[in-house]
Amino acid sequence: MSFDRNLKIAPSILSADFANFGAEIDAVEAQGADWIHVDVMDGHFVPNLTFGPPLVKAIRKHVRTVMDVHLMIAPVDPYIEAFADAGADVLTAHVEAGPHIHRTLQAIKGAGMKAGVALNPATPAEAVRHLLDLTDLVCVMTVNPGFGGQSFIHSQIDKVRQLREMIGDRPIHIEIDGGITPATAPLMREVGADVLVAGSAVFKGGSVDDPAPYGANIRAIRTSCDTLV
C-alpha cells in the first residue's frame, strides 16, 4: 500500500446490502471505488452495533483495493490481532476509545497494519500532535459516529485545515468520514483531505443488479473536486 495524496473515494459498506456484501464490494470497486471502508461498531462506544472480525475476514477476499477498517469500539487493544488476522490493511482507533492511544497505535503497526487515529467532532486537532510519528491516517468525523446518513458538521473544515498544517510533509492521509456528498467533498478536499468516505452518497439508487448508479455517484464526488488540489 503506497502513499500519495491523490483523491480516494472509500465507499462505506454500512450503506450496502448487508445480505450481499461480497457482490456489493465487487460491484462498487468495478465502478471506481479506490478503497473499501468498513465501520465496526460495538453498541457501547457508539449507539449502534454492526459486525466484527469474522465478517471482515469473510469479505476480505472480495476487496481488491484497500480494506480500511474503522473501529468505533472500546476497548480496542484486545481486538487488534483479530482484525490483523482478518486482513485489514488500515486499522483506525478513536483517540477517545481508551486511555493509551499511543500504545494502541504501536500495537496496530506491530501487527503489520497501517495505523489510523480518528477524531470525534468535539475532539480538537491538537489531540493527535504527539501521535503523528506513529500515524498513517487521521480520520476526521464530520458527523457524530454511529449512524450513516447524517448531516455534515461544517465546523470540522477548520479542524482539517489545522491538521494539514500540522502534518506538513509527513506521509499521512487525512480521511473524512460523514456527510460526504458532491456538495461537501470539495470543501474538505480544498483544505487538505485525500480520502473521502461516502456511504449513502455512493450506494443510493443502485444495486448489485444495477451498479451503474454507484459509478455515477462516485464520479460525481470525484468531479466536484477536480478543480481543486
N, C-alpha and C positions, 0 to 999 in steps of 0.2 A: 504494500500500500504506500505509494509515493505521495509526496506533498506538493500541492500547488494551490494557488489562490483563485483558480477558475471557479465559476459558479457551479454549485452542485445542488440538484434538486433531490431531496430524500423523502419520498412518499412514506407516510406513517401507516403501517398496516392496521392500526387501530380503526381506520375508516374503511378497511377492506371487508370482504365477505368472510366472516370467521369460519364458515363451513368449507371454505375453498381457498385457504391461504396459499398453497403451493401454486395453483393456477393463477391466482391473483398476482403473486410475485413475478411469475413468468411473464404475465401479460404486461405489467407496469414497467418491467425492465425492457421488454421488447418495444415499448412505447417511449423510451427515452429517459427513464429514471437513472440517476447516477449512483445513488446509494439506496438501501432499504433501511428504514427506521423502525425499530421495534420497541414499543413502550411497555415496560414491565411495571405493574402497579400492585401494591400489597394490601390495599384496603385499610392501611394504618398510617403510613407516611402521607398518602393521598386518599381521598374518599372514593376510590374505585378499585376494582380487582380485575386483573387481566390474566396473565399467564406467566409461566416460569421456565426454567432451563429445559424441561422435556420438549416443550413446544418450540423453543428456539433451536434446539438440536434437530427436531423434525423438519423445520423449514430451511435449515442450513443448505441442504443440497439444491434448493431452488434458487438461492441467492448467488448470482454470478458477479455481482458488483462488490459492494462493501456492506457488511451487516453491522449496522450502527445500533447498539443496544443501550437503551436509556433506562437506568434503574431508578424508579420512583419508589424506593423501598428503604426501610430502616429496620435493623442494621443491614449494611451492605457486605461487610467483610466475610461472613460465613458462606456467601454465595459466589464469591469471585471465581473460585476454581471450577464450580459447576458451569458458569457461563463461559469460561475459557474452554472447557471440555465440549460445550455445546457449539462452539465455533464462532463466537463473537469476534469481530475484527476490532471494533471500538467498544469500550465499556465505559459508560458515564455514570458517575455518582453525584449526588447533590451535596454541596457544602453543608447544608442543613441536616443531612441524614445521619450524622454521627459526630462524636467528639474529636475524631482524629482523621480528618480528610487527607492530610499529608500521608499518613500511614496507608490509608486506603488506596491512594494513587500509586504508592510504591508497590503495593500488592498486585494491583491491576497490571502494571508494567512487568512485574516479576513473573506473572502468569502468561506473558507473551502477547498481551493485547495493547492497543493504543489506549491511553488513559484520557477520559474526558471528565470535566467537572462542570456541574450545572448550577445555575443561579436562579432562585425564585424571584419574582418581580420585586419584592421588597428588599432583596439582598444586594448590597452595593458591589460595584465592580472591584472595589478595594479588597474584597474578601479573597480574591484569587492572586493578589500581587505576589505573595510569597510562595505560591504554588506553581508558578509558570514554568519553572525549570523541570517540573515533573509532568507537565500537561501537554497533551497533543491536541486537545479540543476544549473550547469553552462554549457551553450551551447556555444561551440566554433564553429564559422562559418569558415569552411575551403574552402568556395567559397564566392563570393560576393552574398548576399541574393537577391532572386527574381526569379531565374530560376533553374530548375533541369538540370542535365546532364553536369554541368561544371567540369573543371579540378581542382583537388586537389591543394591547395596552401601549399607547404611544409614548409613555414616559420612558420606555426601555430603549428608545432610539439614542438618547444621550448616554445611557449606560454602554451601549455598543461602541459609540464614539470614544468613550473613555478607555474601553478595553483595547480597541485598535491602537490607540496611542501607547498604552501600557505594554502591549505585546511587541511593538516595534518590528524588528526583522526576524523574530523567533518563528520557527515553522509550526505555528499553532492555528488551527481552524477556529473561526468564530461561527457557531451554529445558532440559528434562530428557530425556536420551537413554539408555535402557537399563533393562530390567526393569520397565517401567510396566504395571501391572495395576489393576483396581479396588481392590485392597488397598494398593498403594503410591502411587497417584495422589494421594489426599488428603494423604498425608504431605508431598509436595512442594508441592502447592497451598497448604497451610497456612503454609509458610514463605516463599512468595512467587513460586513458579513460575507462568508463564502459558501456556507451550507445552509440551505433553507428547507426545513421540514414542513411538509404540507400533507394534510390528511384529506379532509372533505374537499378541499380545493382541487385535489388531483383525482379523487375517486368519484366525484359527483358526475352523474349522467352516464356512467359506463358500467361495464360488467365484463366478466371473462368471455362471454359470448359476443360482446360488442365493446372491445377495448379501445376503439379509436378515440372516444372522448378522453380517455386517460392521456393519450398523446397530445391531444389538442389543449388539455388543461396544463400539462407540463410545458408545452411550447408557449402558452400564454404567460405563464410565470416567468419563463426564461426571456421571452421577448420584451417583457416590461422592464427588464434590467439591462437590455442590450446597449442602451445609450450611456450607461454609467461605467464604473471602473471594471 
